[in-house]
Amino acid sequence: MRELNQHWMTSILCRATKSISPEYFLLPVAGQERPVYRERVYCYELYHQIRTCCWPNNGTSYSLGGEVDKDGQPAYKGTDLEKTKPDFLVHVPGELDRNEVVMEVKPINCDRRGIKKDLQTLTAYRRYPADYQRAILLVYGDFQDVFDRLKRWMKKMASQKTEEPIDLHRIELWHHATCGQAAKNVEW
């Protein structure tokens, strides 16, 4: 029996993203006038916000994992999941039938090759043998025109035939535009 529902994780993600401070959203750099987007810094703070501030204290058997290395997982041997390490997983460790959420995070100015790989990974985690219930791509950054171009590019990329397919119908797109506001689930 599942202990989670879609609303539960949506609520956690909204509360956690709203709580991310400016210095984790855009990292100040010594000797540089403008701060920069740093995915790892943002992810560590997002993990902190989810785990310590938003995670339910009701004894759930689900856990939040950051960059869980799937190399060596017997069920994934020989699949496109074998060498993956998603930014976040919500699952019950040790149980393949209780895989809830897989999430990848990208800054608005991300490299397109990296986002292609993440979309392929998210698609793979929604299929057998992983069968995650939800796959989320969270893009953070406040340039709406850049976000719109990135979204058009992802849709075009998904329409192309590749060895490792991308299925946007199985991936939720979230945009965290600015600090102090929650990320929002947006239409493809």
C-alpha positions in Angstrom: 0.0 0.0 0.0 1.3 3.4 -0.9 1.8 6.0 1.9 2.2 8.9 -0.5 0.1 10.6 -3.0 0.8 13.2 -5.7 -0.4 16.1 -3.5 2.0 15.2 -0.7 5.2 15.6 -2.8 3.8 18.6 -4.7 3.2 20.4 -1.4 6.7 19.5 -0.2 8.4 20.7 -3.4 6.5 24.0 -3.3 7.3 24.7 0.3 11.0 23.7 -0.1 11.6 25.8 -3.3 9.9 28.8 -1.7 12.3 28.6 1.2 15.6 28.7 -0.8 17.6 31.8 0.0 19.1 34.0 -2.7 22.7 32.9 -2.0 21.7 29.3 -2.9 19.7 30.3 -5.9 22.5 32.5 -7.4 25.9 32.0 -5.8 27.9 35.2 -5.1 31.5 34.8 -6.5 34.4 36.8 -5.1 35.8 39.2 -7.6 32.8 39.0 -9.8 30.0 41.5 -10.0 27.2 39.1 -10.9 26.3 35.9 -9.0 26.1 32.7 -10.9 23.8 29.7 -11.1 25.4 26.6 -9.5 23.3 23.4 -9.8 25.0 21.5 -7.0 24.7 24.4 -4.5 21.0 24.8 -5.3 20.4 21.0 -5.0 22.1 20.8 -1.7 20.0 23.6 -0.3 16.8 22.0 -1.8 17.7 18.7 -0.2 18.2 20.5 3.1 14.8 22.3 2.8 13.0 19.1 1.9 14.7 16.9 4.5 14.8 19.2 7.5 12.0 21.6 7.0 9.3 19.8 4.9 9.7 16.0 5.2 6.8 14.5 7.3 7.6 13.3 10.7 5.0 10.6 10.6 7.3 7.5 10.4 6.9 7.1 6.6 9.1 4.4 5.2 9.9 6.5 2.1 13.2 8.3 2.1 14.7 11.2 0.2 18.0 10.3 -1.5 20.4 12.7 -3.2 22.5 11.5 -6.1 21.8 7.8 -5.4 24.3 5.8 -7.5 22.4 3.0 -9.3 25.5 1.2 -10.5 25.5 -2.3 -9.1 21.7 -2.4 -8.6 21.0 -6.0 -9.8 17.5 -5.2 -11.3 19.1 -2.4 -13.5 22.0 -4.5 -14.7 22.3 -4.2 -18.5 19.7 -1.4 -18.7 20.0 2.3 -19.4 19.6 2.9 -15.6 22.7 1.1 -14.6 25.1 4.1 -14.7 22.6 6.7 -13.6 22.7 9.0 -10.5 19.6 11.2 -10.5 19.7 14.4 -8.4 16.8 13.2 -6.1 14.9 10.0 -5.5 11.9 9.4 -3.2 11.5 5.7 -2.6 11.7 2.9 -0.1 15.3 1.7 -0.2 15.5 -2.0 -0.9 12.0 -2.3 -2.4 11.6 -2.0 -6.2 7.8 -1.7 -6.0 7.8 1.5 -3.9 9.6 3.9 -6.2 7.8 7.2 -6.0 9.6 10.3 -7.4 12.8 10.8 -9.5 13.9 14.4 -10.0 16.6 16.1 -12.0 17.4 19.8 -11.5 18.9 22.2 -14.1 19.7 26.0 -14.0 18.1 28.1 -16.6 21.4 28.5 -18.4 22.1 24.8 -18.5 24.1 23.0 -21.2 21.7 21.3 -23.7 23.6 18.0 -23.7 23.1 17.8 -20.0 19.4 18.4 -20.1 19.0 15.8 -22.9 20.7 13.3 -20.7 18.5 14.2 -17.8 15.3 13.9 -19.9 16.5 10.4 -21.1 17.2 9.4 -17.5 13.8 10.6 -16.3 12.1 8.7 -19.1 14.0 5.6 -18.3 13.0 5.8 -14.6 9.3 5.9 -15.5 9.7 2.5 -17.4 10.2 -1.0 -16.2 12.2 -2.1 -14.1 12.3 1.1 -12.1 8.6 2.1 -12.6 8.8 5.4 -10.7 5.4 7.0 -10.3 6.6 10.5 -11.1 9.5 12.1 -12.9 10.2 15.8 -12.4 12.5 18.1 -14.3 13.0 21.3 -12.1 14.5 24.2 -14.0 15.4 27.2 -11.8 16.2 30.8 -13.0 14.3 33.9 -13.7 14.6 34.5 -17.4 11.2 33.7 -18.8 12.3 34.1 -22.5 15.2 31.7 -21.9 12.9 29.2 -20.2 10.4 29.4 -23.1 13.2 28.8 -25.6 14.6 25.9 -23.5 11.1 24.4 -23.3 10.7 24.6 -27.2 14.1 23.0 -27.6 13.2 20.1 -25.3 9.9 19.5 -27.1 11.8 19.5 -30.4 14.4 17.1 -29.0 11.7 14.8 -27.7 10.2 14.5 -31.1 13.4 13.1 -32.6 14.0 9.4 -32.7 17.0 8.5 -30.6 18.5 5.3 -29.1 17.5 6.5 -25.6 14.0 8.0 -26.1 12.5 11.0 -24.3 8.8 10.9 -23.4 7.7 14.3 -22.1 4.2 12.9 -21.4 5.8 11.0 -18.5 7.8 13.9 -17.2 6.5 16.9 -15.2 8.2 20.2 -16.0 8.6 22.6 -13.0 10.0 26.1 -13.1 11.4 27.9 -10.0 11.6 31.4 -11.4 12.8 33.4 -8.3 13.5 33.3 -4.6 10.7 33.7 -2.2 8.2 32.1 -4.6 7.4 28.4 -5.0 8.3 26.4 -8.1 5.3 25.8 -10.4 4.4 22.9 -12.5 4.0 24.2 -16.0 2.6 22.7 -19.2 5.0 21.4 -21.9 
